[in-house]
């Protein structure tokens, strides 16, 4: 069963980067009515054009963008050339006027090259890829996506790298190279998740869910679509909601829950109509037709398919046109309307040939090979860089160990030297102390000897105690004999 796919299309311009920066159309018109500087007038006209564009007034938007660009050229306001041309091209793309879109993307590319702004060059390449994707010219689609990717890798712009890889994965999915598509889509999602780019996560999850569905891994598919729906609801992403709701419907259909599937498709259709998205309107009519056919309501199925075919033809989306024509062929054949069946069979075959022919297939294979080689080269470079970093880290560790060891050794030597000096000083001090001790002991000995000698002299000179007593007694009593 056919699915709704989404594609990440970045048309960056600093003037229009945030909805918070954009004023309401009536406020901008009041500004234009005043006496303002020409550069301010150009910016205001460009902002008003953007408001008209998102308000589903593309013709008025283009008219205002063209006026803004003419004035910008007149005053030499070159820095805004890329932004205005990018918006004109994007608006023509929304209107499915792809020749005009390519024309103005070329003007945007010229402005980006002249200003040597690689980021804008890469964004323009990406937008070329989106145009050729809508035209089902997959060789050119991949060629431009790869050009954008290569520049963004050189700039290190992770978000745009992830977007480009996701876009390339989406093309591979359309070419039924599901395994390769899944590898790159998972890589793209992992990068968006790491950066918490929630709007981009919605797109990646939707694309992953569709891939799992084709592989009949319905639980994984439903999980991806429900996660996409939850995030889109939280951030009020209407584009993400209409796609995730439609994709949930396809899972219900595959599981045989026909009524639930139709309910989801009708909700998705309402959101698609509200946003004026004719390209996805063709897809939803094709999905609704499958449900009606399963219910046995072939009349309603044919009505939906014819609407899908006409819308796809009007918008120039060849892949959707081919899909609707193929389904109409089958249903008219079942109804035995061979003439109408033959018409749609030939239409589908011609459209298929315009999408897949030998020249395109050869070009695609060459581009796929080159892309694989580029990925391999990048992976090898990344591994080499990682190995180099690892080696440098090991060397740094070894240097650290050597420095620490040398530091410890120096500390040990200094400590040992200090101990040696201390030992020498202590030994010297001990010698001094011993010498002084000897001197003190000698002095003490001399003093002691002097004391003893004096004592002997004193003893020799002094009379004995008994002699003194007898002398005293004699003095008292001269009659006594000594």
MOCORQUI-V967677 format. One record per pair of residues at least 12 apart in sequence whose C-alpha atoms are under 10 Angstrom apart, sorted by the first residue. I is the first residue (numbers start at 1). GAP is how many residues later the second one is. Records with the same first field share a line. If there is no record, write none. Layout:
# MOCORQUI-V967677
I->GAP  GAP
This chain:
# MOCORQUI-V967677
1->212  213  249  250  252  253  285  286  289
2->208  212  245  248  281  282  284  285  288  318  321  322
3->204  206  207  208  210  211  240  243  244  245  246  247  248  280  281  283  284
4->202  203  206  238  239  240  241  242  243  244  245  246  276  277  278  279  280  282  283
5->165  168  169  198  201  202  203  204  205  238  239  241  242  275  278
6->161  164  196  197  198  199  200  201  233  234  237  238  274
7->123  126  156  157  159  160  161  162  163  164  193  196  197  199  200
8->118  119  122  152  154  155  156  158  159  162  191  192  195  196
9->81  114  117  118  119  120  121  122  154  155  158
10->80  112  113  114  116  117  120  150  153  154
11->72  75  76  78  79  109  112  113  115  116
12->70  71  74  75  107  108  111  112
13->67  69  70  71  73  74  107  110
14->66  69
15->28  29  31  32  35  65  68  69
16->30  31  34  35  67  71
19->32
21->26
22->22  25  26  28  29
23->21  24  25  28
24->23  24  27  28
25->19  20  22  23  24  25  26  27  30
26->22  25
27->17  21
28->13  16  17  18  19  20  21  23
29->15  16  19
31->13  14
32->12  13  16
38->30  33  34  36  37  39
39->29  32  33  36  37  38  41
41->27  30  31
42->22  23  25  26  27  28  29  30  33  35  38  42
43->22  25  26  29  37  41
44->24
45->16  19  20  21  22  23  24  26  39
46->15  16  18  19  20  21  22  23  34  37  38  41
47->14  17  18  21  37
48->12  13  16  17
49->12  13  14  15  16  17  18  19  35  38  39  42
50->12  14  15  34  37  38  41
52->12
53->34  35  37  38  41
54->37  221  222
55->220  221
56->35  38  39  218  219  220  221
57->34
58->30  32  33  34  36  37
59->32  33  36
61->26  27  30
62->22  23  25  26  27  28  29  30
63->25
64->20  24
65->18  19  20  21  22  23  26
66->18  19  22
68->12  13  16
69->12  13  14  15  16  19
72->12
78->33  36  37
79->32  33  36
80->28  31
81->26  27  28  29  30  31  34
82->22  23  24  25  26  27  28  29  30  31  32  33  35  38  39  42
83->25  28  29  37
84->20  23  24
85->16  18  19  20  21  22  23  24  25  26
86->15  18  19  20  21  22  23  25  34  37  38  41
87->14  17  18  21
88->12  13  15  16  17  20
89->12  13  14  15  16  17  18  19  35  38  39  42
90->12  14  15  37  38  40  41
92->12
93->34  37  38  41  222
94->37  182  183  184  185  221
95->182  183  184  219  220  221
96->35  38  39  182  183  216  217  218  219  220  221
97->34  217  218  219
98->30  33  34  36  37  217  218
99->32
101->26  27  30
102->25  26  29  30
105->19  20  22  23  26
106->18  19  22
107->17
108->12  13  15  16
109->12  13  14  15  16  19
110->14
112->12
118->30  33  34  36  37
119->29  32  33  35  36  38  41
120->28  31
121->26  27  30  31
122->22  23  24  25  26  27  28  29  30  33  38  42
123->21  22  24  25  26  28  29  37  41
124->20  21  23  24
125->16  18  19  20  21  22  23  24  26
126->15  16  17  18  19  20  21  22  23  34  37  38  41
127->14  17  18  21
128->12  13  14  15  16  17  20
129->12  13  14  15  16  17  18  19  35  38  39
130->12  14  15  37
131->186
132->12  185
133->34  37  38  41  184  185  186
134->145  181  182  183  184  185  186
135->180  181  182  183  184  219  220
136->35  38  180  181  182  183  184  215  216  218  219  220
137->181  182  217  218  219  223  227
138->30  33  34  36  37  217  218  222  223  225  226
139->32  216  217  220  221  222  223  224  225  226  227  228  229
140->220  223  224  227
141->26  27  30  223
142->22  25  26  27  28  29  30  222  225  226  229
143->25  220  221  224  225  227  228
144->20  24
145->18  19  20  21  22  23  26
146->18  19  21  22  221  222  224  225  228
147->17
148->12  13  15  16  17
149->12  13  14  15  16  18  19
150->14  224
152->12
153->225
158->30  33  34  37
159->29  32  33  36  38  41
160->28  32
161->27  30  31
162->22  23  24  25  26  27  28  29  30  38  42
163->22  25  26  28  29  37  40  41
164->20  24
165->16  18  19  20  21  22  23  24  26
166->15  16  17  18  19  20  21  22  23  26  34  37  38  41  42
167->14  17  18  21  37  40
168->12  13  16  17  20  200  203
169->12  13  14  15  16  17  18  19  35  38  39
170->12  14  15  34  37  38  41
172->12  13  192  196
173->12  34  35  37  38  41
174->37  145
175->180  181  186  189
176->35  38
178->33  34  36  37
179->32  36
180->188  192
181->26  27  30
182->25  26  27  28  29  30
183->25
184->24
185->19  20  22  23  26
186->18  19  21  22
187->17
188->12  13  16  17
189->12  13  14  15  16  18  19
190->14
192->12
198->30  33  34  36  37  39
199->29  32  33  36  37  38  40  41
200->28  32  40
201->26  27  30  31  39
202->22  23  24  25  26  27  28  29  30  35  37  38  39  41  42
203->22  25  29  36  37  40  41
204->20  21  24
205->16  18  19  20  21  22  23  24  35  39
206->15  16  17  18  19  20  21  22  23  34  37  38  39  40  41  42
207->14  17  18  21  36  37  40
208->12  13  15  16  17
209->12  13  14  15  16  17  18  19  35  38  39  42
210->12  14  15  34  37  38  40  41
212->12
213->34  37  38  41
216->35  38
217->34
218->33  34  36  37
219->32
221->26  27  29  30
222->22  25  26  27  28  29  30
223->25
224->20  23  24
225->16  18  19  20  21  22  23  24  26
226->18  19  21  22
227->17
228->12  13  15  16  17  19  20
229->12  13  14  15  16  18  19
230->14
232->12
238->30  33  34  36  37
239->29  32  33  36  38
241->26  27  30  31
242->22  23  25  26  27  28  29  30  31  33  38  42
243->22  25  26  28  29  37  41
244->20  24
245->16  18  19  20  21  22  23  24  26
246->15  16  17  18  19  20  21  22  23  34  37  38  41  42
247->14  17  18  21  37  40
248->12  13  16  17  20
249->12  13  14  15  16  17  18  19  38  39  42
250->12  14  15  37  38  40  41
252->12
253->34  37  38  41
256->35  38
257->34
258->32  33  34  36  37
259->32  33  36
261->26  27  30
262->25  26  27  28  29  30
263->25
264->24
265->19  20  21  22  23  26
266->18  19  21  22
268->12  13  16
269->12  13  14  15  16  19
272->12
278->30  33  34  36  37  39
279->29  32  33  34  35  36  37  38  41
280->28  31  32  37  40
281->26  27  30  31
282->22  23  24  25  26  27  28  29  30  31  33  35  38  39  41  42
283->22  25  26  28  29  36  37  38  40  41
284->20  21  24
285->16  17  18  19  20  21  22  23  24  26  39
286->15  16  17  18  19  20  21  22  23  34  35  37  38  41  42
287->14  17  18  21  37
288->12  13  16  17  20
289->12  13  14  15  16  17  18  19  35  38  39
290->12  14  15  37
292->12
293->38
298->33  34  36  37
299->32
301->26  27  30
302->22  25  26  29  30
303->25
304->20  24
305->16  18  19  20  21  22  23  26
306->15  18  19  21  22
307->17
308->12  13  15  16  17
309->12  13  14  15  16  17  18  19
310->14  15
312->12
318->30  33  34  36  37
319->29  32  33  35  36
320->31
321->26  27  30  31
322->22  23  25  26  27  28  29  30  32  33
323->25  28  29
324->20  24
325->16  18  19  20  21  22  23  24  26
326->15  18  19  20  21  22  23  25  26
327->14  17  18  21
328->12  13  14  15  16  17  20
329->12  13  14  15  16  17  18  19
330->12  14  15
332->12  13
333->12
467->15
470->12
